[in-house]
């Protein structure tokens, strides 16, 4: 399915992965609700509400309007949270919560793309404080994620600085292509949701993964391949062992370009390559 070796005389390429229900089996943000409750950030009622939201999400019944309501609810919920505390909670519970729900098939694809010389980019609607550590765990080269405004006190204000959703994901992909020199016609993209059609159609090799009904119809019309991932396996239990780098450092950077202008700043994290460190 994938070219074994990237031709380095050609422009660079990348594989863009949606996160929730594409690389992992659940919503990354909602998965941490119990941890946030134990850390005193939310109450029991909020835990129950996020559990219901997780159920709706997993059932494939969350349409655009429901996703917007979920965004508004989560934005209001995290208002006043200390960002450093959130990062510490995520770091402490990351392996216990996320490692068991990573799709074996997705981890294999990530490894194949890296072996072929392609960058791997996670593009997720979830917040950066959650997505960036997951990107590290997966060995991703870059991360595009939603960013909340942080006040002078180090707490979330409840406002959204950049929302990585729908068309803005495609704009981020194009901005990265411009800044990193990716040839989008030779790039890959994977997602489960019809809201990511703009991202999928921006690359030459789109794949529908565990598609919702709308994306399945779209994939049939456009003759896009459909992949079914259904084997969550802990990374350390995979055979053969996945050659992931040991929690690479992520550095924040801003991707600028015409594609990002309409959406404001597109923020992403880049993995420092060992070659540049030497």
C-alpha positions as CSV (number, residue, x, y, z in Angstrom):
1,X,0.0,0.0,0.0
2,X,2.8,2.4,0.8
3,X,6.0,3.2,-1.1
4,X,8.8,1.5,0.8
5,X,11.4,4.3,0.3
6,X,10.9,8.0,-0.2
7,X,12.8,9.4,-3.3
8,X,14.9,12.1,-1.7
9,X,15.4,13.9,-5.0
10,X,11.7,14.8,-4.9
11,X,10.0,17.3,-2.6
12,X,9.3,16.1,0.9
13,X,6.1,14.3,1.8
14,X,4.0,13.7,5.0
15,X,1.2,11.6,6.3
16,X,-1.5,13.5,8.1
17,X,-3.5,11.6,10.8
18,X,-6.7,12.7,12.5
19,X,-6.4,11.4,16.1
20,X,-9.8,10.4,17.7
21,X,-11.2,7.1,16.2
22,X,-8.5,7.1,13.6
23,X,-5.3,6.6,15.7
24,X,-6.9,6.0,19.0
25,X,-10.2,4.3,19.8
26,X,-11.8,7.1,21.8
27,X,-12.0,10.9,22.1
28,X,-8.6,12.0,23.5
29,X,-10.0,15.0,25.4
30,X,-13.0,13.1,27.0
31,X,-10.7,10.2,27.9
32,X,-9.0,12.3,30.6
33,X,-12.3,13.4,32.3
34,X,-11.9,11.1,35.3
35,X,-8.3,12.3,35.7
36,X,-9.4,15.9,35.6
37,X,-12.1,15.0,38.2
38,X,-9.5,13.4,40.5
39,X,-7.3,16.4,40.1
40,X,-10.1,18.7,41.3
41,X,-10.7,20.4,37.9
42,X,-14.2,19.2,37.3
43,X,-17.1,17.9,39.4
44,X,-18.9,14.5,39.3
45,X,-21.7,16.0,37.1
46,X,-19.2,17.1,34.5
47,X,-17.7,13.6,34.5
48,X,-21.1,12.1,33.8
49,X,-21.7,14.6,31.1
50,X,-18.4,13.9,29.4
51,X,-19.1,10.2,29.7
52,X,-22.3,10.7,27.7
53,X,-20.5,12.9,25.2
54,X,-17.9,10.0,24.8
55,X,-20.8,7.6,24.1
56,X,-22.3,9.9,21.5
57,X,-18.9,10.3,19.9
58,X,-18.2,6.6,19.8
59,X,-21.6,5.8,18.4
60,X,-20.9,8.0,15.4
61,X,-23.8,10.2,16.1
62,X,-22.0,13.5,16.7
63,X,-22.9,15.7,13.8
64,X,-21.5,19.2,13.1
65,X,-24.0,21.0,15.4
66,X,-23.3,18.5,18.3
67,X,-19.5,19.0,17.8
68,X,-20.0,22.7,18.0
69,X,-22.0,22.4,21.2
70,X,-19.3,20.1,22.6
71,X,-16.7,22.7,21.8
72,X,-18.6,25.4,23.5
73,X,-19.2,23.2,26.6
74,X,-15.6,22.2,26.9
75,X,-14.4,25.8,26.4
76,X,-16.6,26.9,29.2
77,X,-15.7,23.9,31.4
78,X,-12.0,24.6,31.2
79,X,-12.2,28.3,31.9
80,X,-10.0,29.0,34.9
81,X,-8.0,25.8,34.7
82,X,-4.3,26.2,35.5
83,X,-2.5,25.1,32.3
84,X,0.5,23.7,34.1
85,X,-1.8,21.5,36.3
86,X,-3.6,20.2,33.2
87,X,-0.2,19.3,31.6
88,X,0.9,17.5,34.8
89,X,-2.3,15.5,35.0
90,X,-2.0,14.5,31.3
91,X,1.6,13.5,31.7
92,X,0.9,11.4,34.8
93,X,-2.0,9.5,33.3
94,X,-1.0,9.5,29.6
95,X,0.4,5.9,29.4
96,X,-2.4,4.4,31.5
97,X,-5.2,6.0,29.5
98,X,-3.9,6.4,25.9
99,X,-1.5,3.5,25.4
100,X,-4.2,0.8,25.7
101,X,-6.5,2.5,23.1
102,X,-4.0,3.1,20.3
103,X,-5.0,1.1,17.2
104,X,-2.4,-1.4,16.3
105,X,-3.1,-0.8,12.6
106,X,-2.5,3.0,13.0
107,X,0.7,2.4,14.8
108,X,1.9,0.1,12.0
109,X,1.0,2.8,9.4
110,X,2.9,5.4,11.3
111,X,5.9,3.2,11.4
112,X,5.6,2.5,7.6
113,X,5.4,6.1,6.8
114,X,8.5,6.9,8.9
115,X,10.3,4.0,7.3
116,X,9.4,5.4,3.9
117,X,10.9,8.8,4.9
118,X,7.7,10.7,5.4
119,X,6.9,13.1,8.3
120,X,4.0,12.1,10.4
121,X,1.6,14.9,11.5
122,X,-1.2,14.5,14.0
123,X,-4.1,16.9,13.2
124,X,-6.7,17.0,15.9
125,X,-9.6,19.1,17.2
126,X,-8.6,18.2,20.7
127,X,-6.6,20.7,22.8
128,X,-2.8,21.0,22.4
129,X,-2.2,20.1,26.0
130,X,-3.6,16.7,25.3
131,X,-2.6,16.2,21.7
132,X,1.1,17.1,22.0
133,X,1.9,14.5,24.6
134,X,0.0,11.9,22.6
135,X,2.0,13.0,19.5
136,X,5.2,12.4,21.5
137,X,4.0,9.0,22.6
138,X,3.3,8.1,18.9
139,X,6.6,9.5,17.7
140,X,4.9,12.1,15.5
141,X,7.0,14.7,13.8
142,X,4.4,17.5,14.1
143,X,1.1,18.2,15.8
144,X,-1.7,20.5,14.8
145,X,-4.3,21.0,17.6
146,X,-6.8,23.4,19.0
147,X,-5.3,26.1,21.3
148,X,-7.1,27.9,24.1
149,X,-6.2,31.4,25.2
150,X,-4.1,31.5,28.3
151,X,-4.3,34.5,30.6
152,X,-1.5,36.3,32.5
153,X,-2.3,34.1,35.5
154,X,-1.5,30.9,33.5
155,X,-5.1,29.8,33.4
156,X,-7.4,29.2,30.4
157,X,-9.7,32.2,29.7
158,X,-12.4,30.1,28.0
159,X,-11.7,31.7,24.7
160,X,-10.4,29.7,21.7
161,X,-7.3,31.0,19.9
162,X,-7.3,28.5,17.1
163,X,-9.9,25.8,16.4
164,X,-8.5,22.8,14.4
165,X,-11.8,21.7,12.9
166,X,-13.2,21.1,9.4
167,X,-11.7,23.6,6.8
168,X,-9.2,25.0,9.3
169,X,-7.5,21.5,9.3
170,X,-7.1,21.7,5.6
171,X,-5.7,25.2,5.9
172,X,-3.2,24.0,8.5
173,X,-2.1,21.2,6.2
174,X,-1.6,23.6,3.3
175,X,0.3,26.0,5.6
176,X,2.6,23.2,6.7
177,X,3.1,22.1,3.1
178,X,4.2,25.6,2.2
179,X,6.5,26.0,5.2
180,X,8.0,22.5,5.2
181,X,8.1,21.9,1.4
182,X,5.6,19.0,1.3
183,X,4.3,17.9,-2.1
184,X,0.6,17.5,-1.2
185,X,-0.1,15.5,-4.3
186,X,2.2,12.8,-2.9
187,X,1.1,13.1,0.7
188,X,-1.3,10.9,2.7
189,X,-4.2,11.7,5.0
190,X,-6.4,9.6,7.3
191,X,-9.6,10.4,9.1
192,X,-12.9,8.9,10.3
193,X,-15.1,12.0,10.0
194,X,-16.9,13.7,7.1
195,X,-15.9,17.0,8.7
196,X,-12.3,16.2,7.6
197,X,-13.2,15.9,3.9
198,X,-11.4,19.3,3.2
199,X,-8.2,17.8,4.7
200,X,-8.6,14.5,2.9
201,X,-9.2,16.1,-0.5
202,X,-6.1,18.4,0.0
203,X,-3.7,15.4,-0.5
204,X,-3.1,12.9,-3.3
205,X,-3.7,9.8,-1.1
206,X,-6.7,10.2,1.2
207,X,-8.0,7.3,3.3
208,X,-11.3,6.9,5.2
209,X,-10.6,5.1,8.5
210,X,-13.5,3.7,10.5
211,X,-15.7,6.2,8.5
212,X,-18.9,7.7,9.8
213,X,-21.9,7.3,7.5
214,X,-21.4,10.6,5.7
215,X,-17.7,9.9,5.1
216,X,-18.4,6.4,3.9
217,X,-20.8,7.8,1.3
218,X,-18.2,10.4,0.3
219,X,-15.5,7.8,0.0
220,X,-17.7,5.7,-2.2
221,X,-18.4,8.6,-4.5
222,X,-14.7,9.7,-4.7
223,X,-13.4,6.1,-4.8
224,X,-11.3,6.7,-1.7
225,X,-9.9,3.6,0.1
226,X,-11.7,2.6,3.3
227,X,-9.7,1.1,6.2
228,X,-11.1,-0.5,9.3
229,X,-9.0,-0.3,12.5
230,X,-10.3,-2.4,15.4
231,X,-7.3,-3.7,17.3
232,X,-6.3,-1.4,20.2
233,X,-3.0,-2.8,21.5
234,X,-0.5,-1.3,23.9
235,X,2.6,-0.1,22.0
236,X,5.0,-2.2,24.2
237,X,2.9,-5.3,23.5
238,X,3.1,-5.0,19.7
239,X,5.0,-7.6,17.8
240,X,7.3,-6.9,16.2
241,X,8.2,-4.1,18.6
242,X,7.4,-0.6,17.2
243,X,10.5,1.4,16.7
244,X,9.2,4.6,18.3
245,X,11.6,7.2,19.6
246,X,11.7,7.6,23.4
247,X,9.4,10.6,24.1
248,X,11.0,13.1,21.7
249,X,11.1,16.8,22.6
250,X,8.4,18.9,21.1
251,X,9.0,22.6,20.5
252,X,6.1,25.1,19.8
253,X,6.3,26.9,16.5
254,X,3.9,29.0,14.4
255,X,3.1,28.0,10.8
256,X,2.4,31.1,8.7
257,X,1.2,31.4,5.2
258,X,-1.7,32.4,3.0
259,X,-3.6,29.3,3.8
260,X,-3.5,30.1,7.5
261,X,-4.4,33.8,7.2
262,X,-8.2,33.2,7.3
263,X,-8.0,31.1,10.4
264,X,-5.5,33.1,12.4
265,X,-2.3,31.6,13.5
266,X,-2.0,27.8,13.0
267,X,0.0,26.4,15.8
268,X,1.9,23.2,15.7
269,X,4.7,21.3,17.5
270,X,7.7,20.0,15.8
271,X,9.8,17.0,16.8
272,X,13.5,17.7,16.9
273,X,15.3,15.2,14.8
274,X,18.4,13.5,16.1
275,X,20.3,14.6,13.1
276,X,19.7,18.2,13.8
277,X,20.7,17.8,17.5
278,X,24.1,16.3,16.6
